[in-house]
Amino acid sequence: MAETPQPLLPIGARADHVFPTLTAAQIGRIAPHGQVRPMSRGEILVQAGEPVVPFFVVTAGAIEVVRTAGDTETIVAVHGPGQFSGEVNMISGRRALFSSRVRESGTVIVLDRVPSLRDYRFLVTGEQIVIVDPRDRSIALVVDRV
């Protein structure tokens, strides 16, 4: 399969804005909600079309997001330590648009799509995105905007 050497970005987009890197503090807030697991080069983490897509935070190694059209593969993104993968379908419940595979062996924190995730509320402020659990109005996660 043919492969493009660089990830695709929207015109005029900066990679650090489109694919931000989490701080150690942010990863620390996420870690208790997931499971750390090893990953091996070439391993498929998500296959395009899968109905349930987990959220991966890379702690070591790298994963690549791949779009396949016929016999052609295009790398959409490469996520290294501190970066994360996840599609809007985690919230919408739609099937995965792209595949994800391990580019460099390492470890990830895996957060499976929780059924109640659709019930969370996302508040966007000037500097942060706050995820609130409306059942008890607790703050589930705060992410700095880039």
C-alpha positions as CSV (number, residue, x, y, z in Angstrom):
1,M,0.0,0.0,0.0
2,A,1.3,3.5,-0.8
3,E,1.7,5.9,2.1
4,T,2.1,9.6,2.3
5,P,5.1,10.7,4.5
6,Q,3.4,13.6,6.3
7,P,0.1,13.7,8.3
8,L,-2.6,15.7,6.6
9,L,-3.6,19.0,8.2
10,P,-6.3,21.5,7.2
11,I,-5.0,24.4,5.2
12,G,-3.3,27.0,7.4
13,A,-3.6,24.7,10.5
14,R,-0.8,24.4,13.0
15,A,-0.1,20.8,14.1
16,D,0.2,21.9,17.8
17,H,-3.3,23.4,17.6
18,V,-4.9,20.5,15.7
19,F,-3.1,17.8,17.7
20,P,-2.3,19.3,21.2
21,T,0.0,17.7,23.7
22,L,-1.4,17.2,27.2
23,T,0.6,18.3,30.2
24,A,1.6,15.9,32.9
25,A,-1.1,17.3,35.2
26,Q,-3.8,16.7,32.5
27,I,-2.6,13.1,31.9
28,G,-2.7,12.7,35.7
29,R,-6.4,13.7,35.7
30,I,-7.2,11.3,32.9
31,A,-5.2,8.3,34.1
32,P,-7.5,7.2,37.0
33,H,-10.4,6.9,34.5
34,G,-8.6,4.5,32.1
35,Q,-6.2,1.5,32.0
36,V,-2.6,1.6,31.1
37,R,-1.7,-1.1,28.5
38,P,1.3,-1.9,26.4
39,M,1.1,-1.7,22.6
40,S,3.3,-3.3,19.9
41,R,4.5,-1.9,16.6
42,G,2.0,-2.8,13.8
43,E,-0.9,-3.6,16.3
44,I,-4.3,-2.3,15.1
45,L,-5.9,-0.4,17.9
46,V,-9.0,0.7,16.0
47,Q,-10.3,-0.6,12.6
48,A,-12.3,1.8,10.5
49,G,-16.0,1.0,10.8
50,E,-15.8,-0.3,14.4
51,P,-18.8,0.8,16.4
52,V,-17.0,1.4,19.7
53,V,-13.8,3.5,19.6
54,P,-11.8,4.0,22.8
55,F,-9.8,7.2,23.6
56,F,-6.1,6.6,23.7
57,V,-3.6,8.8,25.5
58,V,0.0,7.9,24.4
59,T,2.4,7.8,27.3
60,A,5.3,6.2,25.3
61,G,5.7,5.2,21.7
62,A,3.5,6.5,18.8
63,I,0.2,5.6,17.1
64,E,-0.8,6.6,13.6
65,V,-4.3,7.3,12.3
66,V,-4.7,6.0,8.8
67,R,-7.3,6.6,6.1
68,T,-7.6,3.7,3.5
69,A,-9.2,4.2,0.1
70,G,-8.8,1.1,-2.1
71,D,-5.1,0.1,-2.1
72,T,-3.9,3.6,-0.9
73,E,-3.2,4.4,2.7
74,T,-2.9,8.0,3.9
75,I,-1.5,8.9,7.3
76,V,-3.9,11.4,8.8
77,A,-2.1,12.0,12.1
78,V,0.7,10.6,14.2
79,H,0.3,10.9,18.0
80,G,3.3,10.7,20.3
81,P,3.8,10.9,24.0
82,G,1.3,13.2,25.7
83,Q,-1.0,13.3,22.6
84,F,-4.3,11.5,22.3
85,S,-6.6,10.0,19.7
86,G,-10.3,10.0,19.6
87,E,-13.0,10.8,17.2
88,V,-16.2,12.7,17.6
89,N,-18.0,9.4,17.3
90,M,-17.0,8.7,20.9
91,I,-19.8,11.1,21.8
92,S,-22.0,10.6,18.7
93,G,-21.9,6.8,18.8
94,R,-21.1,6.6,15.1
95,R,-18.6,4.1,13.7
96,A,-14.9,4.9,13.4
97,L,-13.9,6.8,10.3
98,F,-10.2,5.9,10.3
99,S,-8.0,3.1,11.6
100,S,-5.3,3.5,14.2
101,R,-2.2,1.4,14.5
102,V,0.9,1.4,16.5
103,R,3.8,3.0,14.8
104,E,6.3,2.7,17.6
105,S,5.9,0.3,20.5
106,G,5.1,1.8,23.9
107,T,2.1,2.3,26.3
108,V,-1.2,4.1,26.2
109,I,-4.0,4.9,28.7
110,V,-7.2,3.5,27.2
111,L,-10.6,5.1,28.1
112,D,-13.5,3.1,26.7
113,R,-16.5,4.9,25.5
114,V,-18.7,5.0,28.6
115,P,-22.4,4.9,27.9
116,S,-22.9,8.0,30.1
117,L,-20.4,10.0,28.1
118,R,-23.2,11.2,25.9
119,D,-24.8,12.7,28.9
120,Y,-21.8,14.9,29.8
121,R,-21.9,18.6,29.1
122,F,-19.0,20.4,27.4
123,L,-18.5,24.0,28.4
124,V,-16.0,26.0,26.4
125,T,-14.5,29.0,28.0
126,G,-11.8,31.3,26.6
127,E,-9.0,29.2,28.0
128,Q,-10.4,25.8,28.8
129,I,-12.9,23.1,28.0
130,V,-14.7,21.9,31.1
131,I,-16.5,18.5,31.0
132,V,-19.4,18.4,33.5
133,D,-21.4,15.4,34.7
134,P,-24.9,16.8,34.9
135,R,-26.1,14.0,37.3
136,D,-24.2,15.6,40.2
137,R,-22.8,18.7,38.5
138,S,-19.3,17.6,39.2
139,I,-16.4,18.5,36.9
140,A,-15.2,15.4,35.2
141,L,-12.3,16.9,33.3
142,V,-10.7,20.3,32.5
143,V,-8.7,20.6,29.4
144,D,-6.7,23.7,28.5
145,R,-7.5,25.1,25.0
146,V,-4.6,25.6,22.7
